[in-house]
Every structure is written in C-alpha cells, then in structure tokens.
C-alpha cells in the first residue's frame, strides 16, 4: 500500500442540475484520520460513496489503496470497510451471528472466522451481549457492532460516514476510543461528520466541505488560526509592569479579571507571532510571568467559512 492511502483530484459529481461535488482535491496519508467536515448536503456522503465504489464520479482522478475505484472495483472493495450513517445490522440475529455472517461473505476460513468473531466481540465490549438479538441492543451497542462488522476482513482503510449520529455522549466517546485504537494499529480512517468536537478530537487533518467545494483544509489548530479573534495572553507580576508592556503593544487590551495583570495581544499564536512578542518584551526589558495562546474553536471556523452555525 502506498504512503498515501487516498488521493482525490478534481472530483466532480452532479445529480441532474444539482452539482454536489465541484472539483475537490485532497490526500489522506496512510495511518491517519482525515475528516470531511460540513453541513448536511455539503457532499460528504457522496464523496464516501464514490470512494467506496457505490457511485461513479462524473470527472476526476481517484486512488484508494493505490487502485481506481471505477476501473478496479474488486481491489478497492478488498482493501476497505464502510460504516454508514445507519447501522447495517440484522436485528433478528445475535451479535455473534451478524459477525459470522460477514465473515462468511468475506470467505474467511472457518477457524479464522471464529477467531476473528471472538476477537472483535472482545475488542468492542460485546462478549456479554454476543448471543442476544441485536433488537435488544442499545444504540451505542448497535453502533459498536456495526463498526466491528466493518473490521471483520481487517481492512486497510475505513470509511466512517457520520458514525456517531444519534448516540449519547458516552457511546460517542466509546466509538472515538475504538477509532483511535484502529489508527494506532495502522488503519487509515476517512471520517465524515457535522460534529465539530468529533473532528477536533479525532482528525489529524480536516477539510471543510461546503456546497460541493473544500473551502479550507488543515489541522484543527491551523483552521482555528484562520478566524479573527485569536490572542496571546501575557500575565505580569504587577500592574506597573503590565502598563509598561501595554505601551509596547498598542492593540492589546487589559484582561479585567480580578487579581490578575493580564494583557490580551491580538495574534494567531503561531511561532512567528510568539517570537515577535517575546522579542518585543526582551527589548523593552520586560518579563511575563505567564503566557498562553487562545484561538477560536471549530464552531467559529465553521461559521466563518460556511456562513452558518454547525448543526
């Protein structure tokens, strides 16, 4: 498998007069989590369906695990797993039977299949519920089973399309823990989500998708620096030192919290900005007793880039 697990260049897709994807480009390094973040209708699920061979692109070049999903569908299918927005489980079967069914469809030898089923039941904390019908499972248990079924064939790449929609906070965190464990083991994950905290918690890189276009891409920290409002807080030992520092930073404002002597200096918190602030203090013979960087959160990024609040 190449170092780049997924490569997308100029991907386009329309349904009638509705352009869903308008020439998007991105790359997903192997062994990372890449999140497509966007509102409903942004094109996230369509992107996943094309990469997973379920839809055909109108234009563009795509490689998944080194293969073209449109020209070499079987090779792509052998390398991937897909968990959709809605759990693809048979509620009349038990958890164990669901896993065994997928193992059979993947043509795993009997002893290998049994070992894989037992291992996944343990990994996803489903041993005690293994022989209960899935209709008796909670939403979190059902989602964990769905994810376990995706892993029966030990895929190199996993597509998670809105994997925690409808789950309570505890179940969401349980899914996040499993995703982190998968990536630690070398699996590549392409995640679609409209939950900002999910992208912030899990993704190595985030692409903000809106109206069929990627409007920004980077790490969570890089995206947060795109939005005005970031600042560096400088704390000083006394009010006199703070006032002297304020003369050096004309755009700074005083933090009025009781008992503190803090200046908020506008800036993105990047290394160049921090270096300039520290150099200014040193030249003026001033010393800060504390320094912290404050950046906008992904809610601010999302609102600024898409013109709407997150769902």
C-alpha angles and dihedrals in degrees: 000000000000122000088252108063097190130021122184123181126177095344112185132177133168134178106207108307092343113100106206099172118028107191106307125183129194144139129214116205116221116267096021139106114243116188128204103204121191148117124276110291095025093120100259098127092042089055092052093047091053094047090047092052094248094115134026123237121234091218142349142076119272134181123183114183086344095305134108108241092211099045100033105030097157094054091050092047090052091055101045144062126200131205111184133201091271123048111257097211133127104241092198092061127070122252090255092050092051091054092045090051092056091045089055093048088051090051095236113170114256099254092043091048094050092049092048092050093051092046093052093047088055095043092053096042093246101123095107091048097039096109098040121098112260090235085074093054125104119241091260093050091049091051091049090051090049091053091046090053089054089057099050091101093043094239123204092219129033127197112206111189110194090325098180101041109140096009125128117244094261093052091046091055090048090055090047090054091053092049091051090050091051093052091047086058092054102265119142117226129198106194128190117197145151090203109102095198090053093055090044093050100043114022127094088190131016130201117196107217119196129167092348097309135096103239096180139003136188144085118317089256092051092049092050090056090060091071124077116241102067117131145170116238115216118193121200135195095242144003094259093057090046092053091050089051091048089061088060094052108045094181094051121110129209118250103229098203110137117261097014136102102207134153122199108213114194112240144116094255092237122146094260093051093047092048091052092049093049091046091052091051092047093049090051092048092243130138128202117213092205140018131188135168121228119193133176115265127240091268088065091046093049094049093047096047100040102028092234138081120255118265 
